[in-house]
């Protein structure tokens, strides 16, 4: 009974994070404050009260409309809150937390913080086709603290982490050089840095499976677009569609799914 209540709380926490993700995805690219400034209606700019921001329930009670101006609220906000809650719940369930192994509970905390960063990176890339450097830096901090914990308390091999951190540092140098030369960020280099970060947290097998699932997802998406359009129209827009594919979005979603699936297999008998 206690574990059921715990899972319910994890789901509720996920919905709260999901509500925060929408705010972060909108404000971070605009360099706006995401912690102190209150949320507001994008239509009438009215500051939202606590009762307007209860995940899922507020949307349902207000019938998907702003309390103050009556403007319809996009259903994607509700869907993101539900999805975030389900992802947090599935991640917790995948760890088989009924056992009292402290390392699992610590991994749960780091994992949820890591997933939160992936959600925000995915959302920003989906909206603006860019990898947010502040959020990537946040992920690096989470991974670095987790790495220190594993090396000091769990006695893991530190050389593996040193190698990956060296690769990430070199890639950042390449990004800086590219930016100074072209005055714009390299989307490819940013995604490669993201893959290295994923390899640190989910290990090599997780990163490889993430890339494979990403390629399959992108291929499936392109195939669906091809089926929706006429052959002539598709030929005219093929290049633009490929260039605008949000690769980081697919990488983040794939990495979350792979991590949960791997946990179900590795933690099932723990």
N, C-alpha and C positions, 0 to 999 in steps of 0.2 A: 504493500500500500504506500509506503514511504517513497519508494522509487518512482511510483506512478505520479505522485505529487511533485517530485523533483523534475520529472520529464515535462509535466505541465508547466512548471515554472520556467524551464528552459525554453519551451515553445513561446511563452509570454515574453521572455527576454528577447527572443529572436524577432518577435513582432515589433518590439520597441526599437531594436536596432534597425529593422526594416523601415520604420518611420523616419529614423535618423538618416538612413541612406539616401532617401529622396532629397532631404535638405542638403546633405553633403555633396551629392552629385550636381546639384544646381549651384551651390555657392563656391565650392573649391576652385573650379576653373575661373571664377570671377574674382578670386582672392578676397572673398567676404568671410566674415567671422562665422564659425559654425558651432560655437559653444555658448556665447553670451547673448547674441542677438536673438530675440524671440521670432518664432515663425509667424508668417503673415499670409493672407490670401493674395495670390499673384494678380487677382482681378481688381479687388477693391482696396488692397493694401492694409486691411484691418488686421491688427495684432490678434492672433489666435489665443484663446484661453486654454486652460488645462483640459476642459471638457471637450474641446474641439480636436484634441490631439491624442485621444485614447486610441491606440492601434485597433483596427478592425471595427470596434464597437462604435466609435464616433462616425465613421463612414456609413455604417448601417443605420444608426439612429437618425442621422441627418439626411438619409436617403441619397447620399452621394452629391449633396449640394452644400455650398457655403452658407453658414448660419446667417451671415450679415448681408450678403448681396444676392444670394440665391443662385450664383453661378455654379454650373455643374462641375464636379471634381472628377478628373479622369480616373477611370477604374484601375489604371496601372498602379496607383498608390496603394489601393487595397490588395491587389495581386502581389505586389512586392512585399508587403507586410506579411501576408500569408506564406509566401515562398520563403522568406527569411526565417519565419517561425518553424516551418517544416524542415528547412536545412539544418537549423540549430538542433532541432529534435532528432533528426536522423543521425547527425554527427554524434550526439550523446548516446543514442541507442546503439550505434555501431561499435562503441567502446566497451560494451558489456559491463557497465558500471556497477552491477550488483556485487561484484567482488570489491574488497577493500584495499586494492592496490593503489598506493598514493601516486605512483608514477602516471596512472591513467587519469586521475583527477587533475594533476598538473598539466598533462597533455591536453585535457579537455579545455582548460583555461586558455592555454596558448593557441590551441586550434580554433577556438571561437573568435579570438582576436584576429588571427590570421585570416579566417574566412570573412570577417567583417571588412578587412582591407581589400580582399578580392572582390567583394560585392561592389565597393565604391569604385575600384579601378574599372570593373566591367561596365558599371553604369555610365561613368564619364566617357569611356571609349565608345560606348554605344551611342551616346548623345553627340559627342564632339570629335570622335575619331582621333583620340590622343591618349597617351599614358601619363597619368598625373604623377609628376615627380614627388610632390609632398606625400602622397599616399604610398608610393614605392619606398620612400624613406621611412615611413611609419612601419611598413612591412619589414624593412631591414632591421629596425630597432627591435621589433617583436622576435624576429629570427635570431638576432644576436644575443638577446637575453636568454632565449630558449637554448641556444648553442652553449652559452656559458653554464647553464644548469646541467646540460647533458655531459659536458666535459668535466665539470667539477664534482658533481654529485653522482652521476651515472657512469663516470669513467669511460666515456666514449672517446674514440680516436679523434684527436683534435686536427690531425693533418688533413682529413677530408674537408673540414670546414675552412681551413686555411687556403686550400686549393680553390674552392669555390669563391671565397671572398676575394682572392687574387684575381680570378677571372672577372668578377663583377667590377673590381677597381679598374682593370684594364679597359673594360667595356665603357665605363663612365668616362675614362680619359678619351676614348675614341668619340664618345658622344660630344664631349666638350670641344674637341678638335673639329668635328663635323659642324657643330653649331657656330663656332667662330668663323669657319670658312664659308658656310652657306647662310648663316643667320637664321637657321630654322632647325628644329630638332629632327633626329632621324627616327622615324617610326619603327624601322626594322631593328635598329640597335636597342631601342627601348623594350621591344618585345623579347629580344634575346636576353636582356638583363632580367626581365620578368621570369623567363624560363629557368635561368640560373637560380633565382630566388626560390622558385618552386622545387628545384632539385635539392636545395638545402633542406627544406622543410619536409617534403614528401619523398625524399631520396630519389636515386636515379631512375628506378623502375616507375615511380609515380610520375616523374617528369616525362619519361618516354611515352608512357600510356596517355598522358595528357596531350602531348603533341599529336599522337596518332588519332585520338578522339577529336581533337581540334580540326585536323585535316579532313576527317570523315564528315564532321558537322558542316564545315565550310563547303565541301564538295556537294553535300546533300542540299545545302541552301542554294547554291548556284544552280543545281539541277532543278529545284523547285521554281526558281525564277525563270529558267529556260522554258519550263513547261507552261508557265503563265503567260509568256509573251509569244508573239509571232516570231518566226525565224528571222525575218528581215529586221524587225525592231530590236531583237536580241543581239544581232550582229553589230548594230550601230552602237549599242550601249555596253557591250561586254567589257571593254577596257575600264570604263568608269566604275562599273560595278565591282570589278576585282580590286581596283585601287582603293575603293571605299569600304572594303570589308573590315569590320572591327575585330581584328585578330586578337587583341588583348581581351576583348569581351568573351570570345570563344575559349581562349586559354584559361581564363579565370573560372568560367562555368565548368569547363571540362575538368580542371584541377580539383574543384570542390567535389564533383561526382566521383572522380577516381579515388580521392582521399577517403570518402565515405565507403565506397565499395571495398577498397583495400582493408579498411578497418574491420568491416564485417567478416572478411576472410581471416585476417590475422588475429583478431580478438575473440573470435567465436568460441574457441576452446580455452581461452585464458581464464 
